[in-house]
Amino acid sequence: MDEKGVGRLGVAVVSALVTAAVVLSGALPATSGKVVPKAGLWKMVVKKGGGSGTGGNFTVTRGSFGVSSNHRSVTHFGFSYSYSAPVKIPYVGPCSGNGGSSAKKSSPIKKLKFQTPGATAWSGSGSATFHGVFTTARRAHGTAVFYVFISGSGCQFTGGGYSGTATWTAKR
């Protein structure tokens, strides 16, 4: 075999090896190595979280946030919780229940990080400050500070504020 035959065979082998490596690694042109959060609703699992106030406490039971269709912002935040507090005398029955809040103000995703924007209006009986980071296209984690206001008619301290911190993970 002459030098040209060996050269063509070597180029063909190298080309086949490169193609096989790309196929096996799942590499995608232009987006390889870049995390792009999936658009839509992300469900949050609170790993540790809740808080307390004047003789009562609350536990965050779940949370969520959305990612915009252009993958550049978090479009809303929400959480639900359960609470219990001292009963107002002579009321008979527990001062306990469930509540929730949500905020629709969007937050930009910068370097895969996001947080609730300042001066965010919340619906419901509480508010929160979320800080998070996307680690893959379908996973994120972070921390949050929750503020809950108890206003049940049977509660001794109606309108009492409760606060607490939480760590969370989320997936899409």
N, C-alpha and C positions, 0 to 999 in steps of 0.2 A: 504494500500500500504506500502511496506517495504522501508527501507532506500535506497536500490539499485534502486528501481523504481523511487523514487523521485530524486535521483542523476542523472540518465539517462535522465529524463525529463528536469531537470535543465540545463544540458549540451546541450541538443537539442535546448532548448529555447534560450540560450545564443548564440549558433552557428548561429541560424536563425537570431537573432537580429544583430549580427556582419555582416553577409552577406548582410542583408537589408541595413545597414548603408553604407557599401562600395558601393553598387549599387546605392543608392539614392544620395550619395555625388559625385559620378563620379570619385572616387579616382582610380588612376592607380598605380599599383605596381612599385616600383623603381624610378618613375619620379614625384611622388606626391610632389607638392610644388615647383618644379623647372621650371622656364620659359625657353623655348627653342624657339628662334625666327624661324619662318617659312622660309624655303628656297625659293628663287625666288625674283622677282621684287617687291619692296615696293614703293608705290606712296606717295609723300609728299605733304602736303597742307601747304602753308606758311601763318601763322596766322598774322604776322606783319613783313614786311620786304621790304627793298629797300634801296636806298641810293642816294647820290648826289655827284657832283664834280663841275668843273668849269662851273657854270651856267646851268647845266643840271641835270637830275635825271634818275633813273631806278627803276623798280619794278620787283621783282622776281615773276614770274607767276606760276611756278611749279618746282618740283624737284623729284628726285628718287634716290634709291640706291638698291643694290642687296645683298642678303644673300646667302652664299655658301651652297652647298648641304649637307655639313657636319655640318652646323650651327655654325661654329667657326669664320667666318670672313665676313666682308662686302666687296663685290667684286668690286663694282664700285659706283661712285657718279655722279650725273648730275643735271643740272638746266637750266631753260630757263627764259628769262626776256624780258621786253619791255623797251625802252628808248626814251628820247627826250632831245635835247640840242640846243644851239643857232645855227642859220643858218649862214653859211659863205656868206658874201656879195661879189659879186653880185648874188650868187646862188638863184634861185627862187624855193621854195618848202621847205618842212619840213626837219628837221634833226631829224628823229625818225625812229623807226623800232623795230625789234626783234632779239634776238640772243640766243645763248646757248653754254654750255660747258660741257664736261664730262671728267672724270678721271677713268682709269681702275685699278689703283694700289689698291691692297687689304689692308684691315685694320683688325687686330684681334679684336674679341669681348672678352673683359675681364670684368668679373663680370657684364655682360649685358650692358656694355658701349663700345662705339666706337668713333673714330674720324678719319678724313683724315690724312694719314701719312705725315710726313714732306717731303719736296722736291718732291711733287707730280706733274707730268706733266699733263696739262690739254689741251684738244683739244678745239678749238673754241676761243672765244674772252673774256674769263674771267676765274676766278678761285674762289675757295671757301675753307673755313675751316669749316667742319661740326663737331659738337659734339652731340652725341645722346645717349639715353638709351632706352632699350627695357623694356616695362612695362608688356606686356603679349606676348604670342606667335604671336599675330597679330597686336600689337600696339607699337609705339615708339614715342618719342618726343625729342626735343633738340633745339639747337641754331646753327647759322651759320654766318660767316662773308663772304660777297661776294665782289669780286673785278671785275669790268667790264671795258673793254676798248672800247671806241667808236671810230670807224675809218671810218665813212661814208664820201663820197666825198663832200657832201653838208654841213658838220658840220664845224663850226668855229674852234673848238678845236679837230682836229683829233688825235687819239691816246691818248686822255685824259683819265685819270684813275678816276673811280668812285668807292666808297666803301660804304658799309652799312651792318647793322646787321639784323638778322631775327630770329624769333621763329617759329617753325614748329611742325607739328604732322605728323605721317605716319602710314599707315596700309597696311596689306598684305591680 
